[in-house]
């Protein structure tokens, strides 16, 4: 990537969002950890690696697809603290299920 591209990116003068590959290259150059990389991806209007993985799995399983769609729709208007409580509950249920295996 050349200097002029970086300049346009820094000054918000791009006609389109940076590609996922571009953000990956930038995160490597800046030695970002996973959280920082995710912040860059979200700032660029892209999804995180984890969300991409979930979307792939869901798209391949119609049963999960319907459930995930309902879950996202049901939680869309929640406040962040309400959503966090639901996430904690789900994580606890997953831990219990894994402990039984």
Z-matrix of the N, CA and C atoms (Angstrom, degrees):
N
C 1 1.454
C 2 1.523 1 108.37
N 3 1.287 2 114.58 1 139.11
C 4 1.458 3 117.20 2 -176.72
C 5 1.531 4 111.86 3 -94.10
N 6 1.315 5 115.11 4 167.31
C 7 1.460 6 122.84 5 -175.66
C 8 1.531 7 111.82 6 -58.67
N 9 1.323 8 117.82 7 -39.25
C 10 1.469 9 120.06 8 -177.09
C 11 1.529 10 111.28 9 -63.70
N 12 1.334 11 117.01 10 -34.07
C 13 1.464 12 119.88 11 177.49
C 14 1.529 13 109.99 12 -64.51
N 15 1.334 14 116.25 13 -46.20
C 16 1.463 15 120.05 14 178.52
C 17 1.528 16 111.12 15 -59.89
N 18 1.318 17 115.87 16 -40.95
C 19 1.459 18 120.47 17 179.44
C 20 1.535 19 111.00 18 -61.60
N 21 1.332 20 116.04 19 -45.76
C 22 1.467 21 119.93 20 177.75
C 23 1.520 22 110.94 21 -62.90
N 24 1.322 23 116.81 22 -39.52
C 25 1.458 24 121.74 23 179.68
C 26 1.526 25 110.55 24 -63.91
N 27 1.321 26 116.16 25 -47.47
C 28 1.467 27 120.59 26 -179.22
C 29 1.522 28 112.55 27 -64.36
N 30 1.320 29 116.48 28 -32.43
C 31 1.471 30 120.87 29 -176.38
C 32 1.526 31 113.15 30 -99.21
N 33 1.329 32 115.93 31 12.54
C 34 1.463 33 122.48 32 177.28
C 35 1.528 34 111.76 33 53.48
N 36 1.334 35 115.86 34 46.13
C 37 1.464 36 120.87 35 -179.89
C 38 1.524 37 112.58 36 -115.25
N 39 1.323 38 116.75 37 21.63
C 40 1.463 39 120.00 38 177.24
C 41 1.518 40 109.77 39 -85.58
N 42 1.314 41 115.99 40 146.24
C 43 1.456 42 120.69 41 177.87
C 44 1.523 43 112.00 42 -79.48
N 45 1.329 44 117.09 43 -18.55
C 46 1.462 45 121.01 44 -179.68
C 47 1.527 46 109.03 45 -140.36
N 48 1.314 47 115.23 46 167.53
C 49 1.461 48 120.54 47 178.32
C 50 1.525 49 109.58 48 -69.84
N 51 1.329 50 117.28 49 148.53
C 52 1.460 51 119.08 50 173.63
C 53 1.532 52 109.46 51 -63.52
N 54 1.314 53 116.13 52 144.93
C 55 1.459 54 119.34 53 179.56
C 56 1.524 55 109.65 54 -69.96
N 57 1.293 56 114.72 55 164.32
C 58 1.461 57 120.98 56 176.74
C 59 1.538 58 109.89 57 -60.70
N 60 1.336 59 116.57 58 -40.02
C 61 1.472 60 120.84 59 178.50
C 62 1.524 61 111.13 60 -61.28
N 63 1.327 62 116.60 61 -40.17
C 64 1.466 63 120.56 62 179.23
C 65 1.518 64 110.53 63 -63.90
N 66 1.315 65 116.52 64 -45.19
C 67 1.466 66 120.29 65 179.24
C 68 1.528 67 110.02 66 -63.41
N 69 1.330 68 116.90 67 -39.09
C 70 1.467 69 120.12 68 176.88
C 71 1.528 70 110.88 69 -60.13
N 72 1.326 71 116.80 70 -44.82
C 73 1.468 72 121.07 71 179.73
C 74 1.525 73 111.07 72 -62.47
N 75 1.316 74 116.07 73 -42.79
C 76 1.464 75 120.38 74 179.79
C 77 1.527 76 110.11 75 -64.24
N 78 1.336 77 116.67 76 -42.67
C 79 1.470 78 119.39 77 -178.93
C 80 1.525 79 111.32 78 -64.64
N 81 1.334 80 117.16 79 -34.78
C 82 1.464 81 120.55 80 177.04
C 83 1.529 82 109.60 81 -68.46
N 84 1.331 83 116.31 82 -44.64
C 85 1.469 84 120.38 83 -178.99
C 86 1.530 85 111.26 84 -63.06
N 87 1.327 86 116.62 85 -34.46
C 88 1.463 87 120.82 86 -179.71
C 89 1.528 88 112.55 87 -88.64
N 90 1.347 89 116.34 88 0.97
C 91 1.461 90 122.74 89 -179.02
C 92 1.528 91 111.66 90 53.93
N 93 1.335 92 115.63 91 48.00
C 94 1.463 93 122.23 92 -178.59
C 95 1.526 94 110.66 93 -76.03
N 96 1.326 95 115.17 94 145.40
C 97 1.463 96 118.51 95 170.01
C 98 1.532 97 107.45 96 -82.39
N 99 1.335 98 116.92 97 178.86
C 100 1.464 99 120.20 98 -175.59
C 101 1.521 100 112.56 99 -59.83
N 102 1.320 101 117.27 100 -41.16
C 103 1.465 102 120.62 101 -179.13
C 104 1.532 103 110.92 102 -64.38
N 105 1.324 104 116.84 103 -43.66
C 106 1.462 105 120.60 104 178.80
C 107 1.531 106 111.18 105 -64.98
N 108 1.337 107 115.84 106 -40.14
C 109 1.463 108 119.72 107 177.56
C 110 1.522 109 110.27 108 -61.54
N 111 1.337 110 117.04 109 -43.76
C 112 1.461 111 120.37 110 177.97
C 113 1.525 112 111.74 111 -60.94
N 114 1.320 113 117.19 112 -38.56
C 115 1.466 114 121.01 113 177.28
C 116 1.526 115 110.77 114 -63.21
N 117 1.333 116 116.39 115 -41.51
C 118 1.466 117 120.07 116 177.22
C 119 1.533 118 110.95 117 -63.54
N 120 1.325 119 116.05 118 -44.53
C 121 1.463 120 119.96 119 179.46
C 122 1.530 121 111.00 120 -60.05
N 123 1.321 122 116.53 121 -47.11
C 124 1.460 123 120.31 122 -179.65
C 125 1.531 124 111.25 123 -65.03
N 126 1.319 125 116.88 124 -38.79
C 127 1.470 126 120.44 125 177.82
C 128 1.525 127 111.66 126 -64.03
N 129 1.319 128 115.88 127 -30.10
C 130 1.463 129 121.31 128 179.53
C 131 1.529 130 111.73 129 -85.95
N 132 1.331 131 116.21 130 3.34
C 133 1.457 132 119.55 131 -179.99
C 134 1.511 133 113.43 132 77.55
N 135 1.309 134 116.72 133 23.06
C 136 1.469 135 122.61 134 179.13
C 137 1.528 136 109.19 135 -110.32
N 138 1.317 137 116.99 136 166.10
C 139 1.455 138 120.59 137 177.61
C 140 1.519 139 110.13 138 -93.60
N 141 1.314 140 115.40 139 161.06
C 142 1.460 141 120.43 140 179.84
C 143 1.526 142 110.08 141 -76.65
N 144 1.328 143 116.38 142 165.29
C 145 1.466 144 121.56 143 177.91
C 146 1.521 145 110.93 144 -58.77
N 147 1.341 146 116.08 145 -41.84
C 148 1.459 147 119.78 146 -178.76
C 149 1.524 148 110.82 147 -63.77
N 150 1.312 149 117.43 148 -40.92
C 151 1.461 150 120.36 149 179.96
C 152 1.524 151 110.54 150 -66.52
N 153 1.311 152 116.89 151 -37.62
C 154 1.466 153 121.16 152 176.39
C 155 1.532 154 110.48 153 -61.00
N 156 1.335 155 116.40 154 -42.42
C 157 1.463 156 120.54 155 179.54
C 158 1.530 157 110.66 156 -64.32
N 159 1.330 158 117.04 157 -44.40
C 160 1.465 159 121.06 158 178.50
C 161 1.520 160 110.07 159 -61.77
N 162 1.326 161 116.88 160 -45.27
C 163 1.470 162 120.56 161 -179.63
C 164 1.528 163 111.12 162 -60.11
N 165 1.324 164 117.21 163 -38.45
C 166 1.467 165 120.84 164 179.55
C 167 1.520 166 110.86 165 -65.88
N 168 1.326 167 116.37 166 -47.26
C 169 1.461 168 120.56 167 -179.60
C 170 1.521 169 110.67 168 -62.83
N 171 1.323 170 116.11 169 -45.25
C 172 1.465 171 120.90 170 -178.38
C 173 1.524 172 110.88 171 -63.88
N 174 1.320 173 117.22 172 -40.63
C 175 1.464 174 119.77 173 -178.38
C 176 1.527 175 112.00 174 -65.86
N 177 1.328 176 116.66 175 -23.75
C 178 1.465 177 120.93 176 -179.02
C 179 1.527 178 112.94 177 -91.14
N 180 1.342 179 117.53 178 -6.30
C 181 1.464 180 121.18 179 -177.05
C 182 1.530 181 109.06 180 -131.73
N 183 1.337 182 117.30 181 97.98
C 184 1.468 183 120.64 182 -176.80
C 185 1.532 184 113.79 183 -55.42
N 186 1.325 185 117.14 184 -35.49
C 187 1.467 186 119.73 185 -179.95
C 188 1.530 187 110.78 186 -64.80
N 189 1.328 188 116.03 187 -45.11
C 190 1.467 189 119.75 188 177.31
C 191 1.518 190 110.93 189 -67.91
N 192 1.313 191 116.59 190 -35.30
C 193 1.460 192 120.84 191 -178.55
C 194 1.520 193 111.35 192 -57.29
N 195 1.323 194 117.37 193 -48.19
C 196 1.457 195 120.78 194 179.65
C 197 1.513 196 111.92 195 -62.29
N 198 1.330 197 116.86 196 -42.30
C 199 1.465 198 120.84 197 -179.58
C 200 1.526 199 111.50 198 -66.10
N 201 1.332 200 116.84 199 -44.01
C 202 1.457 201 119.66 200 179.08
C 203 1.532 202 111.17 201 -64.57
N 204 1.305 203 116.75 202 -41.17
C 205 1.472 204 119.67 203 178.32
C 206 1.517 205 110.43 204 -60.30
N 207 1.332 206 117.48 205 -44.74
C 208 1.463 207 120.80 206 178.80
C 209 1.527 208 110.96 207 -63.92
N 210 1.342 209 116.61 208 -41.14
C 211 1.458 210 120.71 209 179.85
C 212 1.528 211 111.06 210 -62.10
N 213 1.334 212 117.01 211 -48.92
C 214 1.462 213 120.37 212 179.53
C 215 1.522 214 111.74 213 -61.69
N 216 1.311 215 116.10 214 -42.76
C 217 1.457 216 120.06 215 179.76
C 218 1.529 217 110.73 216 -63.62
N 219 1.337 218 116.50 217 -42.75
C 220 1.465 219 120.82 218 -178.02
C 221 1.526 220 112.58 219 -66.47
N 222 1.328 221 117.90 220 -28.61
C 223 1.465 222 120.79 221 -176.25
C 224 1.523 223 113.98 222 -100.38
N 225 1.303 224 117.37 223 -1.98
C 226 1.465 225 121.29 224 -172.31
C 227 1.532 226 113.60 225 -57.16
N 228 1.308 227 117.46 226 -41.00
C 229 1.468 228 120.65 227 -174.60
C 230 1.526 229 114.27 228 -94.54
N 231 1.314 230 117.15 229 7.82
C 232 1.462 231 119.46 230 179.90
C 233 1.521 232 111.54 231 -74.48
N 234 1.317 233 115.05 232 151.89
C 235 1.470 234 120.30 233 172.81
C 236 1.530 235 108.03 234 -70.98
N 237 1.319 236 118.58 235 157.27
C 238 1.466 237 120.51 236 179.90
C 239 1.528 238 113.60 237 -55.31
N 240 1.335 239 118.18 238 -39.71
C 241 1.459 240 119.60 239 -179.57
C 242 1.532 241 111.54 240 -67.52
N 243 1.330 242 117.39 241 -35.84
C 244 1.460 243 120.56 242 177.16
C 245 1.526 244 110.49 243 -67.17
N 246 1.311 245 116.26 244 -43.03
C 247 1.459 246 120.86 245 178.50
C 248 1.524 247 110.99 246 -63.03
N 249 1.320 248 116.65 247 -39.97
C 250 1.465 249 121.24 248 179.09
C 251 1.527 250 111.05 249 -61.06
N 252 1.319 251 117.71 250 -39.73
C 253 1.466 252 121.23 251 177.67
C 254 1.526 253 110.97 252 -61.81
N 255 1.321 254 116.44 253 -42.46
C 256 1.466 255 120.46 254 178.81
C 257 1.525 256 110.20 255 -65.08
N 258 1.301 257 117.13 256 -42.42
C 259 1.473 258 120.88 257 178.72
C 260 1.528 259 110.04 258 -60.29
N 261 1.322 260 117.15 259 -44.88
C 262 1.469 261 120.18 260 178.65
C 263 1.523 262 110.97 261 -60.31
N 264 1.335 263 116.93 262 -42.78
C 265 1.461 264 120.75 263 178.65
C 266 1.527 265 111.20 264 -61.66
N 267 1.315 266 116.78 265 -44.17
C 268 1.465 267 120.80 266 -179.95
C 269 1.528 268 110.15 267 -64.95
N 270 1.320 269 117.08 268 -43.96
C 271 1.469 270 120.21 269 178.76
C 272 1.527 271 111.24 270 -60.16
N 273 1.330 272 116.86 271 -39.18
C 274 1.465 273 120.85 272 177.87
C 275 1.523 274 110.83 273 -64.71
N 276 1.320 275 117.28 274 -42.58
C 277 1.464 276 120.88 275 178.13
C 278 1.526 277 111.21 276 -62.89
N 279 1.322 278 116.91 277 -39.29
C 280 1.469 279 120.86 278 178.23
C 281 1.525 280 110.11 279 -64.89
N 282 1.330 281 117.32 280 -42.14
C 283 1.469 282 120.55 281 177.72
C 284 1.534 283 110.73 282 -60.01
N 285 1.330 284 116.55 283 -42.88
C 286 1.467 285 120.54 284 179.40
C 287 1.524 286 110.85 285 -62.84
N 288 1.331 287 116.70 286 -44.12
C 289 1.465 288 120.23 287 179.19
C 290 1.526 289 111.59 288 -62.35
N 291 1.310 290 116.88 289 -42.85
C 292 1.467 291 120.51 290 -179.78
C 293 1.531 292 111.37 291 -67.09
N 294 1.322 293 116.47 292 -33.42
C 295 1.471 294 120.11 293 179.38
C 296 1.523 295 110.71 294 -67.48
N 297 1.328 296 117.32 295 -29.23
C 298 1.463 297 121.45 296 179.91
C 299 1.523 298 112.10 297 -75.52
N 300 1.322 299 116.96 298 -23.76
C 301 1.479 300 121.35 299 -176.90
C 302 1.491 301 113.29 300 -72.09
